[in-house]
Amino acid sequence: MDRTIPLADKATIPLDGVEKKTKSLLGRITDFISWFLGSWWAVVFHTAWFTFWLLLNFDINVLTFSVSLEAIFIGIFLLMSANKAEVLRDKREVRQRARDRERLEADIKLDQKADHQLTEIKRLQKELHQEIRYIKNKLSKLAEEKA
């Protein structure tokens, strides 16, 4: 099953490869609240709430007090969500660094093998060059003797 973290505007962050632990009830509630606060539904809800409050002429001081308390809790929920996102990002980066290190080590081994092969080819080329020179010298001596 493909797991994702919901974000605003139906965007998601994939959780493939992230350690899949069952989330606590509070974790799921925090995720939902963070998702809701980052959506247009929160704008609609707050607009309706403030409009309703003002149309019914309720005490504006109580509204101010409740909005202040809500801002405190919203700040806490958003910080919790940001902390969790940072932990997920850190885990992904650790896994990516491990994969990069494995690739780098494999590349180094491949480069060392290629370097060894090139050194061997140069050695064989040098031997062939010496043998060709020896054969040319022999042929020119034979040609001189026949002449």
DOLUMMAR-197916 format. One record per residue: residue number from 1; residue in one letter; x, y, z of N, C-alpha, C, O in turn. Coordinates in steps of 0.001 Angstrom, whole numbers, always signed. Layout:
<rs>
+-----+--------+---------+---------+---------+---------+----------+---------+---------+---------+---------+---------+---------+---------+
| num | residu |  n.east | n.north |    n.up | ca.east | ca.north |   ca.up |  c.east | c.north |    c.up |  o.east | o.north |    o.up |
+-----+--------+---------+---------+---------+---------+----------+---------+---------+---------+---------+---------+---------+---------+
| NUM |      A |       X |       Y |       Z |       X |        Y |       Z |       X |       Y |       Z |       X |       Y |       Z |
...
+-----+--------+---------+---------+---------+---------+----------+---------+---------+---------+---------+---------+---------+---------+
</rs>
This chain:
<rs>
+-----+--------+---------+---------+---------+---------+----------+---------+---------+---------+---------+---------+---------+---------+
| num | residu |  n.east | n.north |    n.up | ca.east | ca.north |   ca.up |  c.east | c.north |    c.up |  o.east | o.north |    o.up |
+-----+--------+---------+---------+---------+---------+----------+---------+---------+---------+---------+---------+---------+---------+
|   1 |      M |    +843 |   -1181 |      +0 |      +0 |       +0 |      +0 |    +883 |   +1237 |      +0 |   +1815 |   +1331 |    +799 |
|   2 |      D |    +608 |   +2166 |    -867 |   +1407 |    +3382 |   -1007 |    +990 |   +4366 |     +70 |    -157 |   +4811 |    +100 |
|   3 |      R |   +1922 |   +4709 |    +959 |   +1626 |    +5646 |   +2034 |   +2171 |   +7011 |   +1680 |   +3261 |   +7130 |   +1121 |
|   4 |      T |   +1412 |   +8040 |   +2006 |   +1850 |    +9405 |   +1753 |   +1425 |  +10295 |   +2906 |    +542 |   +9939 |   +3685 |
|   5 |      I |   +2060 |  +11455 |   +3009 |   +1645 |   +12475 |   +3960 |    +855 |  +13510 |   +3172 |   +1376 |  +14072 |   +2208 |
|   6 |      P |    -409 |  +13781 |   +3566 |   -1190 |   +14771 |   +2828 |    -688 |  +16176 |   +3114 |    -331 |  +16514 |   +4243 |
|   7 |      L |    -669 |  +16985 |   +2060 |    -294 |   +18383 |   +2187 |   -1428 |  +19224 |   +1617 |   -2424 |  +18693 |   +1126 |
|   8 |      A |   -1266 |  +20527 |   +1686 |   -2273 |   +21423 |   +1138 |   -2435 |  +21188 |    -359 |   -1497 |  +20755 |   -1028 |
|   9 |      D |   -3608 |  +21469 |    -877 |   -3922 |   +21358 |   -2301 |   -3708 |  +19946 |   -2830 |   -3288 |  +19776 |   -3975 |
|  10 |      K |   -3983 |  +18949 |   -2033 |   -3947 |   +17534 |   -2413 |   -2567 |  +17041 |   -2818 |   -2455 |  +15956 |   -3390 |
|  11 |      A |   -1508 |  +17804 |   -2540 |    -147 |   +17325 |   -2795 |    +206 |  +16334 |   -1695 |    -386 |  +16365 |    -615 |
|  12 |      T |   +1159 |  +15462 |   -1962 |   +1540 |   +14475 |    -961 |   +3049 |  +14298 |    -948 |   +3737 |  +14607 |   -1921 |
|  13 |      I |   +3548 |  +13795 |    +170 |   +4951 |   +13416 |    +290 |   +4974 |  +11904 |    +410 |   +4388 |  +11370 |   +1353 |
|  14 |      P |   +5629 |  +11180 |    -509 |   +5647 |    +9728 |    -404 |   +6463 |   +9269 |    +791 |   +7478 |   +9872 |   +1138 |
|  15 |      L |   +6001 |   +8186 |   +1416 |   +6706 |    +7614 |   +2551 |   +7346 |   +6288 |   +2192 |   +7701 |   +5518 |   +3084 |
|  16 |      D |   +7504 |   +6000 |    +894 |   +8118 |    +4749 |    +494 |   +9521 |   +4665 |   +1058 |  +10305 |   +5607 |    +936 |
|  17 |      G |   +9835 |   +3553 |   +1667 |  +11163 |    +3345 |   +2205 |  +11368 |   +3950 |   +3576 |  +12384 |   +3681 |   +4217 |
|  18 |      V |  +10438 |   +4758 |   +4044 |  +10550 |    +5321 |   +5374 |  +10072 |   +4268 |   +6355 |   +9106 |   +3555 |   +6086 |
|  19 |      E |  +10757 |   +4168 |   +7509 |  +10353 |    +3180 |   +8484 |   +8889 |   +3353 |   +8801 |   +8450 |   +4420 |   +9230 |
|  20 |      K |   +8142 |   +2295 |   +8585 |   +6703 |    +2372 |   +8739 |   +6322 |   +1893 |  +10131 |   +6249 |    +693 |  +10396 |
|  21 |      K |   +6081 |   +2846 |  +11008 |   +5629 |    +2543 |  +12341 |   +4159 |   +2918 |  +12414 |   +3721 |   +3871 |  +11770 |
|  22 |      T |   +3418 |   +2185 |  +13179 |   +2019 |    +2560 |  +13327 |   +1967 |   +3841 |  +14128 |   +2593 |   +3958 |  +15182 |
|  23 |      K |   +1220 |   +4793 |  +13623 |   +1137 |    +6088 |  +14274 |    +193 |   +5994 |  +15465 |    -793 |   +5258 |  +15445 |
|  24 |      S |    +516 |   +6750 |  +16488 |    -367 |    +6814 |  +17641 |   -1597 |   +7636 |  +17265 |   -1623 |   +8315 |  +16239 |
|  25 |      L |   -2585 |   +7560 |  +18097 |   -3802 |    +8331 |  +17863 |   -3476 |   +9826 |  +17851 |   -3975 |  +10571 |  +17008 |
|  26 |      L |   -2640 |  +10253 |  +18790 |   -2264 |   +11670 |  +18828 |   -1483 |  +12079 |  +17579 |   -1638 |  +13195 |  +17084 |
|  27 |      G |    -648 |  +11180 |  +17074 |     +85 |   +11471 |  +15839 |    -852 |  +11640 |  +14661 |    -678 |  +12544 |  +13843 |
|  28 |      R |   -1852 |  +10763 |  +14574 |   -2829 |   +10877 |  +13478 |   -3659 |  +12148 |  +13612 |   -3980 |  +12793 |  +12614 |
|  29 |      I |   -4007 |  +12507 |  +14849 |   -4779 |   +13740 |  +15067 |   -3936 |  +14952 |  +14667 |   -4426 |  +15871 |  +14011 |
|  30 |      T |   -2667 |  +14943 |  +15069 |   -1766 |   +16039 |  +14709 |   -1626 |  +16159 |  +13193 |   -1654 |  +17262 |  +12646 |
|  31 |      D |   -1475 |  +15012 |  +12514 |   -1381 |   +15031 |  +11045 |   -2636 |  +15627 |  +10425 |   -2554 |  +16440 |   +9505 |
|  32 |      F |   -3798 |  +15222 |  +10930 |   -5048 |   +15720 |  +10366 |   -5180 |  +17222 |  +10600 |   -5540 |  +17967 |   +9688 |
|  33 |      I |   -4889 |  +17666 |  +11823 |   -5012 |   +19098 |  +12127 |   -4055 |  +19910 |  +11255 |   -4423 |  +20962 |  +10732 |
|  34 |      S |   -2829 |  +19416 |  +11103 |   -1860 |   +20127 |  +10256 |   -2339 |  +20168 |   +8809 |   -2216 |  +21193 |   +8138 |
|  35 |      W |   -2883 |  +19057 |   +8333 |   -3415 |   +19028 |   +6967 |   -4562 |  +20016 |   +6838 |   -4615 |  +20794 |   +5885 |
|  36 |      F |   -5491 |  +19986 |   +7808 |   -6657 |   +20851 |   +7749 |   -6252 |  +22321 |   +7755 |   -6781 |  +23117 |   +6980 |
|  37 |      L |   -5307 |  +22682 |   +8635 |   -4897 |   +24084 |   +8732 |   -4210 |  +24581 |   +7471 |   -4186 |  +25783 |   +7206 |
|  38 |      G |   -3651 |  +23666 |   +6693 |   -3002 |   +24055 |   +5449 |   -3920 |  +23936 |   +4246 |   -3454 |  +23969 |   +3108 |
|  39 |      S |   -5217 |  +23798 |   +4482 |   -6143 |   +23623 |   +3364 |   -7126 |  +24797 |   +3279 |   -7225 |  +25628 |   +4182 |
|  40 |      W |   -7841 |  +24826 |   +2160 |   -8864 |   +25856 |   +1992 |  -10036 |  +25639 |   +2941 |  -10782 |  +26574 |   +3235 |
|  41 |      W |  -10199 |  +24412 |   +3420 |  -11281 |   +24129 |   +4363 |  -11105 |  +24972 |   +5631 |  -12094 |  +25426 |   +6207 |
|  42 |      A |   -9879 |  +25184 |   +6066 |   -9624 |   +26006 |   +7252 |  -10031 |  +27453 |   +6992 |  -10594 |  +28115 |   +7865 |
|  43 |      V |   -9746 |  +27930 |   +5804 |  -10134 |   +29306 |   +5453 |  -11653 |  +29441 |   +5464 |  -12195 |  +30397 |   +6017 |
|  44 |      V |  -12332 |  +28478 |   +4848 |  -13801 |   +28506 |   +4804 |  -14372 |  +28423 |   +6211 |  -15269 |  +29184 |   +6572 |
|  45 |      F |  -13839 |  +27481 |   +7015 |  -14335 |   +27310 |   +8385 |  -14168 |  +28589 |   +9203 |  -15110 |  +29034 |   +9858 |
|  46 |      H |  -12976 |  +29178 |   +9167 |  -12733 |   +30382 |   +9962 |  -13550 |  +31574 |   +9463 |  -14035 |  +32377 |  +10260 |
|  47 |      T |  -13697 |  +31684 |   +8167 |  -14526 |   +32771 |   +7619 |  -15964 |  +32623 |   +8091 |  -16587 |  +33600 |   +8507 |
|  48 |      A |  -16494 |  +31406 |   +8028 |  -17868 |   +31164 |   +8481 |  -17994 |  +31420 |   +9978 |  -18973 |  +32018 |  +10425 |
|  49 |      W |  -17021 |  +30977 |  +10749 |  -17060 |   +31157 |  +12203 |  -17051 |  +32647 |  +12555 |  -17877 |  +33093 |  +13351 |
|  50 |      F |  -16135 |  +33417 |  +11979 |  -16050 |   +34840 |  +12289 |  -17300 |  +35580 |  +11812 |  -17804 |  +36468 |  +12500 |
|  51 |      T |  -17789 |  +35211 |  +10647 |  -19011 |   +35847 |  +10116 |  -20186 |  +35564 |  +11037 |  -20939 |  +36475 |  +11380 |
|  52 |      F |  -20348 |  +34321 |  +11437 |  -21434 |   +33912 |  +12339 |  -21329 |  +34692 |  +13653 |  -22330 |  +35202 |  +14157 |
|  53 |      W |  -20123 |  +34782 |  +14199 |  -19905 |   +35471 |  +15472 |  -20288 |  +36951 |  +15369 |  -20957 |  +37497 |  +16247 |
|  54 |      L |  -19854 |  +37576 |  +14295 |  -20119 |   +39004 |  +14143 |  -21586 |  +39289 |  +13828 |  -22134 |  +40285 |  +14299 |
|  55 |      L |  -22229 |  +38423 |  +13033 |  -23645 |   +38622 |  +12690 |  -24549 |  +38476 |  +13909 |  -25570 |  +39156 |  +14014 |
|  56 |      L |  -24178 |  +37601 |  +14817 |  -25002 |   +37391 |  +16012 |  -24633 |  +38352 |  +17142 |  -25187 |  +38278 |  +18239 |
|  57 |      N |  -23708 |  +39235 |  +16866 |  -23307 |   +40261 |  +17831 |  -22854 |  +39689 |  +19164 |  -23160 |  +40240 |  +20222 |
|  58 |      F |  -22124 |  +38582 |  +19110 |  -21563 |   +38032 |  +20348 |  -20439 |  +38939 |  +20817 |  -19972 |  +39805 |  +20077 |
|  59 |      D |  -20013 |  +38732 |  +22054 |  -18968 |   +39565 |  +22659 |  -17662 |  +39418 |  +21873 |  -17140 |  +38313 |  +21729 |
|  60 |      I |  -17154 |  +40512 |  +21380 |  -15938 |   +40509 |  +20567 |  -14719 |  +40145 |  +21404 |  -13748 |  +39608 |  +20870 |
|  61 |      N |  -14747 |  +40427 |  +22714 |  -13631 |   +40083 |  +23588 |  -13477 |  +38572 |  +23719 |  -12359 |  +38060 |  +23775 |
|  62 |      V |  -14599 |  +37861 |  +23767 |  -14545 |   +36398 |  +23839 |  -13986 |  +35844 |  +22529 |  -13199 |  +34897 |  +22535 |
|  63 |      L |  -14394 |  +36436 |  +21409 |  -13846 |   +36015 |  +20117 |  -12339 |  +36255 |  +20071 |  -11586 |  +35389 |  +19626 |
|  64 |      T |  -11901 |  +37413 |  +20525 |  -10472 |   +37738 |  +20541 |   -9712 |  +36750 |  +21414 |   -8640 |  +36280 |  +21034 |
|  65 |      F |  -10264 |  +36433 |  +22585 |   -9624 |   +35488 |  +23499 |   -9541 |  +34089 |  +22861 |   -8501 |  +33433 |  +22928 |
|  66 |      S |  -10623 |  +33650 |  +22257 |  -10632 |   +32301 |  +21664 |   -9697 |  +32223 |  +20454 |   -9042 |  +31202 |  +20245 |
|  67 |      V |   -9630 |  +33286 |  +19664 |   -8723 |   +33304 |  +18512 |   -7272 |  +33301 |  +18992 |   -6416 |  +32676 |  +18367 |
|  68 |      S |   -6993 |  +33988 |  +20089 |   -5633 |   +33976 |  +20636 |   -5246 |  +32579 |  +21109 |   -4139 |  +32116 |  +20836 |
|  69 |      L |   -6140 |  +31913 |  +21809 |   -5874 |   +30536 |  +22241 |   -5699 |  +29608 |  +21049 |   -4822 |  +28745 |  +21043 |
|  70 |      E |   -6546 |  +29796 |  +20038 |   -6442 |   +28959 |  +18836 |   -5088 |  +29172 |  +18161 |   -4478 |  +28214 |  +17686 |
|  71 |      A |   -4614 |  +30414 |  +18116 |   -3319 |   +30700 |  +17487 |   -2192 |  +29984 |  +18223 |   -1251 |  +29495 |  +17597 |
|  72 |      I |   -2283 |  +29920 |  +19539 |   -1257 |   +29209 |  +20313 |   -1247 |  +27734 |  +19920 |    -190 |  +27165 |  +19646 |
|  73 |      F |   -2425 |  +27123 |  +19896 |   -2490 |   +25695 |  +19560 |   -2113 |  +25428 |  +18104 |   -1468 |  +24424 |  +17803 |
|  74 |      I |   -2511 |  +26315 |  +17210 |   -2126 |   +26158 |  +15805 |    -606 |  +26203 |  +15675 |     -17 |  +25395 |  +14957 |
|  75 |      G |     +20 |  +27137 |  +16362 |   +1478 |   +27226 |  +16337 |   +2123 |  +25939 |  +16825 |   +3093 |  +25465 |  +16234 |
|  76 |      I |   +1589 |  +25369 |  +17906 |   +2133 |   +24117 |  +18449 |   +1969 |  +22982 |  +17444 |   +2913 |  +22233 |  +17190 |
|  77 |      F |    +768 |  +22854 |  +16869 |    +528 |   +21772 |  +15904 |   +1424 |  +21906 |  +14683 |   +1949 |  +20911 |  +14183 |
|  78 |      L |   +1599 |  +23130 |  +14200 |   +2443 |   +23326 |  +13027 |   +3908 |  +23034 |  +13336 |   +4616 |  +22492 |  +12488 |
|  79 |      L |   +4375 |  +23382 |  +14535 |   +5745 |   +23048 |  +14925 |   +5929 |  +21535 |  +15040 |   +6963 |  +21000 |  +14639 |
|  80 |      M |   +4927 |  +20849 |  +15587 |   +5004 |   +19386 |  +15677 |   +5083 |  +18776 |  +14285 |   +5864 |  +17856 |  +14045 |
|  81 |      S |   +4278 |  +19289 |  +13379 |   +4286 |   +18786 |  +12005 |   +5624 |  +19065 |  +11327 |   +6158 |  +18211 |  +10619 |
|  82 |      A |   +6160 |  +20255 |  +11545 |   +7455 |   +20605 |  +10947 |   +8564 |  +19718 |  +11515 |   +9452 |  +19287 |  +10780 |
|  83 |      N |   +8514 |  +19447 |  +12817 |   +9516 |   +18570 |  +13424 |   +9455 |  +17169 |  +12830 |  +10488 |  +16564 |  +12545 |
|  84 |      K |   +8245 |  +16658 |  +12645 |   +8096 |   +15328 |  +12076 |   +8597 |  +15295 |  +10632 |   +9248 |  +14336 |  +10218 |
|  85 |      A |   +8293 |  +16343 |   +9874 |   +8766 |   +16413 |   +8488 |  +10284 |  +16458 |   +8446 |  +10899 |  +15865 |   +7560 |
|  86 |      E |  +10895 |  +17160 |   +9400 |  +12351 |   +17239 |   +9446 |  +12963 |  +15877 |   +9773 |  +13988 |  +15500 |   +9204 |
|  87 |      V |  +12334 |  +15139 |  +10692 |  +12822 |   +13792 |  +11027 |  +12742 |  +12888 |   +9803 |  +13680 |  +12142 |   +9523 |
|  88 |      L |  +11633 |  +12947 |   +9072 |  +11480 |   +12145 |   +7855 |  +12533 |  +12523 |   +6824 |  +13125 |  +11654 |   +6184 |
|  89 |      R |  +12765 |  +13826 |   +6667 |  +13774 |   +14287 |   +5715 |  +15164 |  +13801 |   +6119 |  +15950 |  +13376 |   +5273 |
|  90 |      D |  +15460 |  +13866 |   +7411 |  +16760 |   +13398 |   +7889 |  +16951 |  +11911 |   +7624 |  +18034 |  +11482 |   +7224 |
|  91 |      K |  +15899 |  +11122 |   +7846 |  +15993 |    +9676 |   +7586 |  +16230 |   +9412 |   +6106 |  +17026 |   +8544 |   +5748 |
|  92 |      R |  +15539 |  +10160 |   +5242 |  +15749 |    +9997 |   +3803 |  +17177 |  +10373 |   +3414 |  +17806 |   +9695 |   +2601 |
|  93 |      E |  +17678 |  +11448 |   +3993 |  +19040 |   +11890 |   +3673 |  +20078 |  +10868 |   +4123 |  +21063 |  +10636 |   +3423 |
|  94 |      V |  +19863 |  +10254 |   +5292 |  +20797 |    +9231 |   +5778 |  +20808 |   +8050 |   +4818 |  +21873 |   +7544 |   +4463 |
|  95 |      R |  +19624 |   +7608 |   +4398 |  +19551 |    +6492 |   +3441 |  +20184 |   +6877 |   +2108 |  +20879 |   +6064 |   +1499 |
|  96 |      Q |  +19950 |   +8121 |   +1644 |  +20525 |    +8570 |    +377 |  +22046 |   +8632 |    +468 |  +22739 |   +8238 |    -470 |
|  97 |      R |  +22573 |   +9125 |   +1597 |  +24026 |    +9163 |   +1767 |  +24614 |   +7758 |   +1759 |  +25687 |   +7537 |   +1198 |
|  98 |      A |  +23914 |   +6800 |   +2383 |  +24403 |    +5414 |   +2391 |  +24424 |   +4865 |    +965 |  +25386 |   +4208 |    +566 |
|  99 |      R |  +23359 |   +5133 |    +191 |  +23320 |    +4670 |   -1204 |  +24420 |   +5339 |   -2020 |  +25079 |   +4693 |   -2835 |
| 100 |      D |  +24616 |   +6647 |   -1796 |  +25675 |    +7362 |   -2517 |  +27049 |   +6794 |   -2173 |  +27898 |   +6646 |   -3053 |
| 101 |      R |  +27270 |   +6475 |    -903 |  +28548 |    +5907 |    -493 |  +28778 |   +4547 |   -1157 |  +29885 |   +4255 |   -1608 |
| 102 |      E |  +27733 |   +3717 |   -1216 |  +27854 |    +2411 |   -1877 |  +28201 |   +2583 |   -3353 |  +29068 |   +1889 |   -3883 |
| 103 |      R |  +27509 |   +3525 |   -4011 |  +27798 |    +3778 |   -5431 |  +29226 |   +4289 |   -5613 |  +29923 |   +3879 |   -6541 |
| 104 |      L |  +29654 |   +5174 |   -4733 |  +30999 |    +5719 |   -4815 |  +32044 |   +4622 |   -4623 |  +33036 |   +4568 |   -5351 |
| 105 |      E |  +31819 |   +3750 |   -3645 |  +32763 |    +2656 |   -3415 |  +32813 |   +1720 |   -4619 |  +33886 |   +1257 |   -5005 |
| 106 |      A |  +31644 |   +1440 |   -5217 |  +31605 |     +595 |   -6414 |  +32339 |   +1284 |   -7565 |  +33073 |    +632 |   -8308 |
| 107 |      D |  +32146 |   +2594 |   -7718 |  +32841 |    +3339 |   -8772 |  +34350 |   +3314 |   -8566 |  +35113 |   +3166 |   -9520 |
| 108 |      I |  +34774 |   +3461 |   -7314 |  +36213 |    +3438 |   -7019 |  +36795 |   +2070 |   -7367 |  +37870 |   +1984 |   -7960 |
| 109 |      K |  +36086 |    +997 |   -6999 |  +36567 |     -345 |   -7332 |  +36648 |    -532 |   -8841 |  +37610 |   -1103 |   -9353 |
| 110 |      L |  +35635 |     -49 |   -9547 |  +35625 |     -159 |  -11005 |  +36773 |    +649 |  -11606 |  +37439 |    +191 |  -12534 |
| 111 |      D |  +37003 |   +1851 |  -11077 |  +38122 |    +2670 |  -11560 |  +39466 |   +1996 |  -11292 |  +40361 |   +2029 |  -12136 |
| 112 |      Q |  +39603 |   +1390 |  -10124 |  +40851 |     +687 |   -9802 |  +41062 |    -493 |  -10744 |  +42181 |    -739 |  -11194 |
| 113 |      K |  +39993 |   -1220 |  -11041 |  +40092 |    -2357 |  -11969 |  +40487 |   -1854 |  -13359 |  +41357 |   -2434 |  -14009 |
| 114 |      A |  +39845 |    -774 |  -13812 |  +40160 |     -213 |  -15130 |  +41606 |    +284 |  -15164 |  +42298 |    +105 |  -16166 |
| 115 |      D |  +42061 |    +903 |  -14085 |  +43441 |    +1375 |  -14016 |  +44416 |    +199 |  -14097 |  +45430 |    +267 |  -14791 |
| 116 |      H |  +44100 |    -860 |  -13390 |  +44952 |    -2061 |  -13434 |  +44991 |   -2635 |  -14855 |  +46052 |   -3011 |  -15353 |
| 117 |      Q |  +43817 |   -2699 |  -15499 |  +43759 |    -3232 |  -16862 |  +44550 |   -2348 |  -17826 |  +45261 |   -2859 |  -18692 |
| 118 |      L |  +44432 |   -1037 |  -17683 |  +45184 |     -131 |  -18562 |  +46691 |    -273 |  -18347 |  +47469 |    -223 |  -19301 |
| 119 |      T |  +47089 |    -446 |  -17107 |  +48516 |     -659 |  -16818 |  +48996 |   -1946 |  -17478 |  +50089 |   -1989 |  -18044 |
| 120 |      E |  +48181 |   -2990 |  -17405 |  +48537 |    -4264 |  -18040 |  +48602 |   -4114 |  -19566 |  +49498 |   -4663 |  -20207 |
| 121 |      I |  +47664 |   -3381 |  -20136 |  +47674 |    -3151 |  -21587 |  +48930 |   -2392 |  -21995 |  +49552 |   -2731 |  -23001 |
| 122 |      K |  +49315 |   -1370 |  -21230 |  +50537 |     -615 |  -21539 |  +51766 |   -1510 |  -21455 |  +52669 |   -1411 |  -22286 |
| 123 |      R |  +51802 |   -2391 |  -20444 |  +52937 |    -3307 |  -20311 |  +53009 |   -4242 |  -21517 |  +54084 |   -4465 |  -22074 |
| 124 |      L |  +51846 |   -4792 |  -21920 |  +51818 |    -5689 |  -23087 |  +52185 |   -4934 |  -24360 |  +52871 |   -5477 |  -25227 |
| 125 |      Q |  +51742 |   -3710 |  -24475 |  +52062 |    -2893 |  -25652 |  +53567 |   -2640 |  -25730 |  +54157 |   -2686 |  -26809 |
| 126 |      K |  +54165 |   -2381 |  -24602 |  +55607 |    -2143 |  -24556 |  +56363 |   -3420 |  -24955 |  +57335 |   -3363 |  -25709 |
| 127 |      E |  +55904 |   -4576 |  -24440 |  +56534 |    -5858 |  -24807 |  +56412 |   -6106 |  -26309 |  +57377 |   -6503 |  -26961 |
| 128 |      L |  +55208 |   -5866 |  -26855 |  +55002 |    -6063 |  -28299 |  +55912 |   -5141 |  -29113 |  +56491 |   -5556 |  -30118 |
| 129 |      H |  +56031 |   -3899 |  -28673 |  +56881 |    -2946 |  -29361 |  +58341 |   -3437 |  -29363 |  +59036 |   -3341 |  -30375 |
| 130 |      Q |  +58783 |   -3952 |  -28235 |  +60153 |    -4474 |  -28148 |  +60326 |   -5696 |  -29057 |  +61349 |   -5836 |  -29727 |
| 131 |      E |  +59321 |   -6577 |  -29074 |  +59405 |    -7763 |  -29929 |  +59412 |   -7374 |  -31403 |  +60151 |   -7955 |  -32198 |
| 132 |      I |  +58590 |   -6393 |  -31766 |  +58562 |    -5926 |  -33166 |  +59909 |   -5331 |  -33548 |  +60408 |   -5580 |  -34645 |
| 133 |      R |  +60495 |   -4553 |  -32660 |  +61809 |    -3960 |  -32926 |  +62860 |   -5078 |  -33097 |  +63713 |   -5005 |  -33982 |
| 134 |      Y |  +62786 |   -6099 |  -32247 |  +63715 |    -7228 |  -32337 |  +63557 |   -7941 |  -33682 |  +64545 |   -8278 |  -34335 |
| 135 |      I |  +62283 |   -8171 |  -34095 |  +62017 |    -8851 |  -35374 |  +62496 |   -7982 |  -36534 |  +63073 |   -8512 |  -37484 |
| 136 |      K |  +62278 |   -6673 |  -36491 |  +62749 |    -5778 |  -37558 |  +64272 |   -5833 |  -37665 |  +64834 |   -5897 |  -38758 |
| 137 |      N |  +64917 |   -5805 |  -36513 |  +66397 |    -5889 |  -36525 |  +66853 |   -7210 |  -37139 |  +67797 |   -7236 |  -37928 |
| 138 |      K |  +66193 |   -8289 |  -36783 |  +66544 |    -9601 |  -37352 |  +66333 |   -9600 |  -38867 |  +67178 |  -10091 |  -39616 |
| 139 |      L |  +65207 |   -9049 |  -39312 |  +64917 |    -9024 |  -40753 |  +65930 |   -8164 |  -41507 |  +66383 |   -8528 |  -42592 |
| 140 |      S |  +66275 |   -7026 |  -40920 |  +67258 |    -6186 |  -41626 |  +68623 |   -6858 |  -41665 |  +69349 |   -6688 |  -42645 |
| 141 |      K |  +69010 |   -7627 |  -40621 |  +70269 |    -8373 |  -40674 |  +70215 |   -9459 |  -41718 |  +71190 |   -9684 |  -42435 |
| 142 |      L |  +69067 |  -10149 |  -41814 |  +68917 |   -11192 |  -42837 |  +68976 |  -10586 |  -44251 |  +69570 |  -11159 |  -45165 |
| 143 |      A |  +68346 |   -9416 |  -44402 |  +68365 |    -8757 |  -45707 |  +69767 |   -8323 |  -46063 |  +70148 |   -8397 |  -47232 |
| 144 |      E |  +70543 |   -7878 |  -45108 |  +71928 |    -7470 |  -45359 |  +72784 |   -8671 |  -45741 |  +73643 |   -8592 |  -46619 |
| 145 |      E |  +72526 |   -9789 |  -45058 |  +73305 |   -11000 |  -45362 |  +73006 |  -11513 |  -46761 |  +73910 |  -12010 |  -47432 |
| 146 |      K |  +71794 |  -11410 |  -47210 |  +71406 |   -11865 |  -48549 |  +71914 |  -10920 |  -49617 |  +72125 |  -11327 |  -50759 |
| 147 |      A |  +72108 |   -9688 |  -49266 |  +72525 |    -8714 |  -50262 |  +73987 |   -8689 |  -50512 |  +74459 |   -7905 |  -51335 |
+-----+--------+---------+---------+---------+---------+----------+---------+---------+---------+---------+---------+---------+---------+
</rs>
